[in-house]
Every structure is written in structure tokens, then in C-alpha cells.
Amino acid sequence: MASANLVQLIKQIAVDAVNAGKPCDYRTGIVTQENPLHIKISNSLVLEEDFLHLARNVTDYEVEIILDGTVKKCKIKNGLRKGEKVLMMRKAGGQEFAVIDRVVS
């Protein structure tokens, strides 16, 4: 019985240690520059493009559509624009961020 309690205690300590390290965190930011992309997340921190991974939701991309039986390529202009607010997730233990989508509220 005592060994089961010890195992549970060790598991709880491990969980607490992981949570204390903030393995994943979400942040919001404002696009301050489009090319190269810069996103401001605080008064003193602006993330440059090298630290950002962009989801398809926030990039320009091409799709193929069928129109009257003909395959056409269509460019979707969905890249981030200066002044837009974005939702990001911080990579565990690092300084890299995944830009997930725009924040609309």
C-alpha cells in the first residue's frame, strides 16, 4: 500500500514539474510589419519571421477549383496585414511561436 502511494506521489511531482515549465502557452499579438513579418506581443518584445511558424489560415495560398468542368487555379490572398491581431501558441521551452489564426473580437 505504501509503495502505491509513493508511485502516485512521484507521478504528481512529475506532472507538477511539467506544468511549472509551461510546455505550451497561447499569446496574442499585433502584426507591426508584413514583409518580413513582425508581430508585437508586448511593449518590449517583437517577434521576427524567423521565430514564427504560420498556419495556412494566415498565408496566401493556391487552390484548384473546377468551374464549368475546367480546372482553374485560384490564389487565396489571406496573408497577415499590418494592424491585425493574431492568436499564437508558444513552442514548449522555446522562443518559437505558431501563428494559428486572426483574432476577431
Order of alpha helices (4+ residues) and beta strands (2+ residues): alpha-beta-beta-beta-beta-beta-beta-beta-beta
